[in-house]
Amino acid sequence: MLTLKLITEETERVIAGLEKKHFTCARQAIEEVIAVDKCRRNAQTELDQNLSTAKKLAAEIGMLMKQGKREEAENVKAQVAALKETNKELENKKETAEQELTRLLCQIPNIPYNEVPEGTCAECNWVVKSNLKECILGQDTVGNWDANPVVETAKLPHWELAKKYNLIDFDLGVKITGAGFPVYRGKGARLQRALIDFFLDEAQKSGYEEIMPPTVVNAASGYGTGQLPDKEGQMYHCEVDDLYLIPTAEVPVTNIYRDVILDEKDLPIKNCAYTQCFRREAGSYGKDVRGLNRLHEFSKIEIVRIDTPEHSAESHKEMLQHVEGLLQKLELPYRILRLCGGDQSFTSAICYDFEVYSEAQQRWLEVSSVSNFDTYQANRLKCRFRRTATGKTELCHTLNGSALALPRIVAAILENNQTPEGIRVPKVLVPYMGRETIE
């Protein structure tokens, strides 16, 4: 969440940032935070003054008793008792203000960086790079970007290919669990495993330490990374134990550093993790959610970094290069979008999406989001680092990204690599698959 220091010292910048993110009633929300914080600080100031006065009066009682001035001592005792009652009220007032302050801050999203484009929706996102054509930064938006691949012959969609080659059984998944829970079989399961191993190996080569975290987390972890209380409706909740199935490995991996003070010399920390992910996304119908396009359970490799404020932009750049390298090695048509303010997530300060092109569906499929959260998550997590030179502690910057989410990558591989002889396996996956073609 935003820090009170930022809100009180740079109020207008914060309001402008929230308006860029199209957060309703931005000024009203910030002014309410400032008012509640003022109430909290006034209660604390009065409480401190009363405690100081009570301490002095306590010492005075002792002196009066020694001097035999019992009546005066009793009067002073009465003053101390009155202060104690007042202090109880002040403590309650302060505690109530603190709780209200936390509630209000949790409802306010992160503010975007200056380079984040203006805009209200996905159509306003900038296409900053593609392996299909050169893009003019700041001029090409999704709404006017028409450089899609030319598909000369009709292609089968991945759900038909999955059935034809017995790779994925969507109907069996419905029988066992429900819609959005496919069953991978034979070479389809092997393709999944090949991609997982490839992505993890590439992350290891880039210096990421592999983590195998739990796939259920407590509410404190969900709060730490911003899934709670904002996205509880999108998460599967185990009510008896009050645990949540993770929507992404970002949650357990980033929470490793909750309530931790790190050493500056150990940053940046680089972690990666393969997990199953679970999302109760609102269902709809049509090609946009058919097959692997939108699932409730899916496999994903996540990369996470914890860094210093001055180096986090460089870390973000390196993460973007890592994800782009994966798509290049998979030989897929891709583009990179810089999201506009209105299309960014609640917690991100800047975010880039990677999309691959589906030749059969003739549409772009999002396969990764790579975000820098600045201090927003770290403030909730109480994740800090200690400066080597001064010994002072500061909030870290947290970053994460998909590297990569498997379902739509599988869809693009199947659709874009179909031939009369079968599905061509990307060269980089051949050692993992043990074959060049899925016949």
Residue pairs with C-beta under 8 A, 6 or more apart in sequence:
1 105
1 106
1 108
1 376
1 379
1 380
2 14
2 105
2 108
2 110
2 111
2 376
2 379
3 375
3 379
3 395
4 33
4 37
4 101
4 105
6 14
7 14
7 30
7 33
7 34
7 37
8 34
8 37
11 30
11 34
13 111
14 30
14 111
15 26
15 27
15 30
17 111
17 112
18 26
18 29
18 30
18 108
18 109
18 111
19 26
20 111
20 112
20 116
20 118
20 341
21 109
21 110
21 111
21 112
21 341
21 342
21 344
22 120
22 341
22 342
23 29
23 108
23 109
29 104
29 107
29 108
30 108
32 104
33 101
33 104
33 105
33 108
36 97
36 100
36 101
36 104
37 97
37 101
39 93
39 97
40 94
40 97
40 98
40 101
43 90
43 93
43 94
43 97
44 94
46 90
47 87
47 90
47 91
47 94
50 83
50 86
50 87
50 90
51 87
53 83
54 80
54 83
54 84
54 87
57 76
57 79
57 80
57 83
58 80
60 76
61 73
61 76
61 77
61 80
64 70
64 72
64 73
64 76
65 73
106 223
106 229
106 230
109 346
109 347
110 346
110 347
110 348
110 349
110 373
110 374
110 376
111 349
112 341
112 344
112 348
112 349
112 350
113 349
113 350
113 372
113 374
115 338
115 350
116 338
116 339
116 340
116 341
116 344
116 349
116 350
117 124
117 125
117 126
117 138
117 141
117 338
117 339
117 340
117 341
118 124
118 340
118 341
119 125
119 141
119 340
119 341
119 342
119 343
120 340
120 342
120 343
121 340
121 342
121 343
122 142
122 343
123 141
123 142
123 143
124 141
124 142
124 143
124 340
124 342
124 343
125 141
125 142
125 337
125 338
125 339
125 340
125 343
125 353
126 135
126 137
126 138
126 140
126 141
126 142
126 337
126 338
126 340
127 135
127 140
127 141
127 142
127 145
127 335
127 336
127 337
128 135
128 137
128 140
128 336
128 337
128 338
128 352
129 135
129 324
129 335
129 336
130 147
130 333
130 334
130 335
130 336
131 327
131 328
131 333
131 334
131 335
132 147
132 148
132 149
132 333
132 335
132 357
133 147
135 145
135 335
142 337
145 335
148 357
148 362
148 364
149 333
149 357
149 359
151 359
151 362
155 359
155 360
155 415
155 416
155 418
156 164
156 360
156 415
156 418
157 287
157 290
157 291
157 358
157 360
157 361
157 415
158 291
158 292
158 358
158 360
158 410
158 411
158 414
158 415
159 168
159 170
159 290
159 291
159 292
161 167
161 414
161 415
161 418
161 423
162 168
162 169
162 170
162 188
162 291
162 414
165 187
165 188
165 422
165 423
165 438
165 439
166 185
166 186
166 187
166 188
167 184
167 185
167 186
167 187
167 188
167 191
167 414
167 438
168 182
168 183
168 184
168 185
168 188
168 291
168 292
169 182
169 183
169 185
170 182
170 183
170 291
172 183
173 179
173 180
173 181
173 182
173 183
174 181
176 183
177 297
178 296
179 283
179 296
180 283
180 294
180 295
180 296
180 297
181 295
181 296
181 297
182 292
182 295
184 191
184 192
187 433
187 435
187 438
188 410
190 433
190 434
191 410
191 413
191 425
191 429
191 433
191 438
192 299
192 406
192 410
193 432
194 429
194 432
194 433
195 299
195 404
195 406
195 409
195 410
195 429
195 432
196 274
196 299
196 301
196 406
197 432
198 428
198 429
198 432
199 274
199 301
199 326
199 403
199 404
200 210
200 272
200 274
200 301
202 322
202 325
202 326
202 329
202 403
203 210
203 272
203 301
203 303
203 322
203 403
204 210
204 272
206 270
206 318
206 322
207 270
208 270
208 271
208 272
208 303
209 270
209 271
209 272
210 271
210 272
210 273
210 274
211 249
211 252
211 253
211 256
211 271
211 272
211 273
212 273
212 274
213 246
213 249
213 252
213 253
213 256
213 273
213 275
214 246
214 252
215 245
215 246
215 252
215 275
215 276
215 278
216 238
216 243
216 244
216 245
216 246
217 243
217 244
217 246
217 251
217 252
217 255
218 242
218 243
218 244
219 228
219 242
219 244
220 255
220 258
221 244
221 251
221 252
221 255
221 258
222 228
222 232
222 235
222 244
222 251
223 229
223 380
224 251
224 254
224 255
224 258
224 377
224 380
224 381
225 250
225 251
225 254
225 255
225 347
225 377
225 380
225 381
226 346
226 347
226 373
226 376
226 377
226 380
227 234
227 235
227 244
227 247
227 251
228 235
228 244
230 346
230 347
231 247
231 346
232 244
233 280
234 247
234 279
234 280
234 281
235 244
235 245
235 247
235 278
235 279
235 280
236 244
236 245
236 278
236 280
237 243
237 244
237 245
238 244
238 245
245 278
246 252
246 275
246 277
246 278
247 277
247 278
247 279
248 275
248 277
248 300
248 302
248 400
248 402
249 273
249 274
249 275
249 277
249 300
249 301
249 302
249 304
250 302
250 304
250 400
252 273
252 275
253 271
253 273
253 302
253 304
253 400
254 304
254 306
254 377
254 381
254 398
254 400
255 381
256 271
257 269
257 306
257 381
257 383
257 396
258 381
258 382
258 383
259 381
259 382
259 383
260 382
260 383
260 384
261 384
261 385
261 386
261 393
262 269
262 306
262 383
262 384
262 385
262 386
262 396
263 385
263 386
263 388
264 308
264 385
264 386
264 387
264 388
265 388
266 385
267 306
267 307
267 308
267 311
267 385
267 396
268 305
268 306
268 307
268 308
268 311
268 312
268 315
269 305
269 306
269 307
270 303
270 304
270 305
271 303
271 304
271 305
272 301
272 302
272 303
272 304
272 403
273 301
273 302
273 304
274 299
274 300
274 301
275 299
275 300
275 302
276 297
276 298
276 299
277 297
277 298
277 299
277 300
277 405
278 296
278 297
279 295
279 296
280 296
281 294
281 296
283 289
287 293
287 361
287 363
288 294
288 363
291 411
292 407
292 408
292 410
292 411
293 361
293 365
293 407
293 408
293 411
295 407
298 405
298 406
298 407
299 405
299 406
299 407
300 402
300 404
300 405
300 406
301 402
301 403
301 404
302 400
302 401
302 402
302 403
303 319
303 322
303 400
303 401
303 402
303 403
304 398
304 399
304 400
305 312
305 315
305 319
305 398
305 399
305 400
306 383
306 396
306 397
306 398
306 399
307 315
307 396
307 397
307 398
307 399
308 385
308 394
308 396
308 397
309 374
309 375
309 394
309 395
309 397
312 372
312 374
312 397
312 399
313 372
315 372
315 397
315 399
316 350
316 370
316 372
316 399
319 370
319 399
319 401
319 403
320 336
320 352
320 370
320 401
322 403
323 354
323 368
323 370
323 401
323 402
323 403
323 404
324 334
324 336
324 354
326 403
326 404
327 334
327 354
327 356
327 367
327 404
328 334
329 426
329 428
330 409
330 413
330 426
330 428
330 429
331 426
331 427
331 428
332 356
332 357
332 409
332 412
332 413
332 416
333 356
333 357
333 416
334 354
334 355
334 356
334 357
335 354
335 355
335 357
335 364
336 352
336 353
336 354
336 355
337 352
337 353
337 354
337 355
338 350
338 351
338 352
339 348
339 350
339 351
339 352
339 353
344 350
344 351
345 351
345 369
345 371
347 371
347 373
347 376
347 377
348 371
348 372
348 373
348 376
349 371
349 372
349 373
349 374
349 376
350 371
350 372
351 369
351 370
351 371
351 372
352 369
352 370
352 371
353 366
353 368
353 369
354 366
354 367
354 368
354 369
354 370
354 404
355 364
355 365
355 366
355 367
356 364
356 365
356 367
356 408
356 409
356 412
357 363
357 364
357 365
357 412
357 416
358 364
358 365
358 408
358 411
358 412
358 415
358 416
359 415
359 416
360 415
360 418
361 415
365 408
365 411
365 412
366 408
367 402
367 404
367 405
367 408
367 409
367 412
368 401
368 402
368 403
368 404
368 405
369 401
369 402
370 399
370 400
370 401
370 402
371 399
371 400
371 401
372 397
372 399
373 397
373 398
373 399
373 400
374 397
375 395
375 396
375 397
376 398
377 383
377 398
378 384
378 395
378 396
378 397
378 398
379 395
381 398
383 395
383 396
383 398
384 393
384 394
384 395
384 396
385 393
385 394
385 396
386 392
386 393
387 393
387 394
413 423
413 426
414 423
417 423
417 424
417 425
417 426
418 424
419 437
421 437
421 439
422 437
422 438
422 439
423 437
423 438
424 436
424 437
425 433
425 435
425 436
425 437
425 438
430 436
